[in-house]
Amino acid sequence: MRRLIVGLAAASAACGTLPEPAPSPVVMIQTDAGTISVALALDHAPVTVCNFLSYVEAKDYDGGAFFRTVVRQTNTANPNPIDVIQAASKRGVEDGARPPIALERTRDTGLNHRAGAISMARDGPDTATSSFFIVTQDTPSLDFGGARNPDGQGFAAFGRVISGLDVARRIQMSPADSEEKLTPPVAIRSIRLVGVTPAHCRP
């Protein structure tokens, strides 16, 4: 056993130390209700993260809003209730400024929709553009194989809230009408990337 340990140490010295993984990009979401900081999982969901950052860099979310809240206790019309708040860019939920992106399924990314996850809104697979949502409680029905969407493909989680989950939960409990629309919407003042654009996302 001692020889094996010595051998492994020698091999490590010969090959050099492994590089540290690149830090996750972080964005700050400034809203009228407070600030939410999100670490983006670029290594796991690169298509989704780069798409999101393209809207961030163009300042398309400035002047947008969290416009929808879904609360598990009152979402009884669906057999798979969820806890989320949904946001749209300043062009609205049907933002067509960029082509829709391929769906990065949680089956493939290894991510999931636990409390604090940020994920992309969509209709069918490969239709997401700019609208995103934040999960306020563990909601596995949003993962691949979950039944929230009838197609069973789930949604593309692409990061996690690292501070400000209390802000997201406060937004979720704000007044809303019978169609889950916040009344009034909670304005997004800005979304900014902390640091420089990851090289992977540059044109």
N, C-alpha and C positions, 0 to 999 in steps of 0.2 A: 504493500500500500504506500509506504514511504517513497519507494522508487517512482510510483505512478504520479504522486504529488510533485516530486522534484521534476519529473519529465514534463508535466503540464506547465510548471512554472517556467522551465527553459523554453518551451514552445511559445508561451506568451511573450517572453522577452524577445524571442527571435522575430515574432510577427508584429510586435508592437501592441499597444492597447487598442481596444475597439473604440471607435469614435462615439461620443455621446449623441443620443438622438436629438434632432433639432427641436427646439422648444415650440410648443403649439402657438400659432398666431392667436392674439387676443384682440377682441373688439369691445368697445365701450358703447353701450346703447343708452343714450341720454333721453329720458322721457319726462313728461310733466309730473310723473309719479315718483321719479327717482332714477338711479343709474343701475344698469344690469351689465355685469362683465361676463364675457363668454370666451372660453378657450375653444378654438376650432380644431377639429381632428383631421388636419391636412393629410397625415400619413394613412388614415383609414378611409376617408371619403374625399379624395382630391377633386373630383369633378364638381361635387356639390359645394365644397369650400371655395374653390376658385370662382364658381358662378356667383356665390353670395358676395365675395369680395369685389367682384366686378361692379356690382350695384353699390356697394359701400364706397368704393373709390370714386364713382361717378356722383356720389352724394344723392342717390336716388331715394334713399330712405328719409333724408331730411325733409320734414314736412309731411311725412307719412304718419301712420298711426297704428296702435293696437286697436282693432275695431271689433274684435269678437272674443267672447269668453264662453267656455264650456265648463260647466261644473257637474261633477259626477252625480251629486245628489239630485239634481234637477234634470239631468240628461236621460230621463227614464224612457223616452220614446225609442231610444236605440238600445238593443240588448247588450251592447258593448260600450258603456259610458266611459267618457274620458275627462281629464282635467287639463285644459290647455288655454293659452291666450294666443290669438293669431294676429299677425301684423301684415300690413301692406305698404308698398312704396307710395310715393306721392302720386303715382299714376293709378293707384288702386290695385285691387286683387287680380284684375285681368290684365296685368302689365304685360304688354307684348313688345317691349323695347328690345328684348333679346330672345333668341330661339329657346325653346324649352330644352331641358337637359335630360340625359339618361338617368333612370332611377338607380341609385346605389343602395341596394337592399341590405338590411341589417344582417341577413344571412351571410352576406359577402364581406361586409365591413367589420363585423364583430361588435358594432355599437348597439345600443338599445335605448328604449324610451323610458328610462328611469327619471325620477324627479330631477329637474334641471336640464334635461336634454333639449337641444334646439334642433328643429327638423323642418323639412320643406313641406308646404301644403301642395296638394296635387289633386287632379281628378283621376284620369287613367294613368297607367305607367308612362314614364317619359314625357310628362306634361308640365312639370314644375318650372316656374320662372323665378319670381322674386318673393312671393308671399311665404312667410315662415311662421312657425309657432314654437312656443316654449311650453314644455310639459311641467306641470307643477306637482304632480304626484306620480308614482310608478304606474305606468300604463302599458303593459306588455301587449295589449291588443293592437297597438300601433306598430309592433315589430312584424317582420316577415312571418307569415303563417298566422298572424292575428286576424281577427274577424271584423275589426272596425271598418276597414274597406272591404267590400264584398269580393274583390279580386284576390285577397289574401297575400298581396305582394308587400304590404306594409308601407312605411314611409321612410324617407332618407334622413335619419339622424346624422348630424355632422359636427356636433360639439356639445359642450356642457357648460352651464352657468357655474362660474367660480365665485361670484359674489352678486348679491342682489336678488336671490331667489325670493326673499321676503317681499321685494318690490313686485316681482311677477305675481306672487300670490295676492298681493293687495290689489293689483290691476284685475286679477281674476274675480275678485269679490266686489268690484265696482258695479254700480247700477247698470242693468241691461234689460232689453225688452224681451218679448216672448220668442223672438227669432235669434236670440243669443248675441245681438248687436249691443256693444257698449254704448251707453247714453249718458254723456257724450263719449266719443272715442278718446283714448289717451294718446295725446300727440307724441310723436317721436321728434325730438329736437335735432338729433344727429346720431349717426353711427360712425365711429371712427376706428380704424385699425391702429393698434399700439405698435409702433415700429414701422418697418418697411414691408412692402409687399413681398411675400415669399417668391423666391426665384421660380418655383414650379408654376406660379400663376401669372408670370409676366408673359406678354405676347412674344 
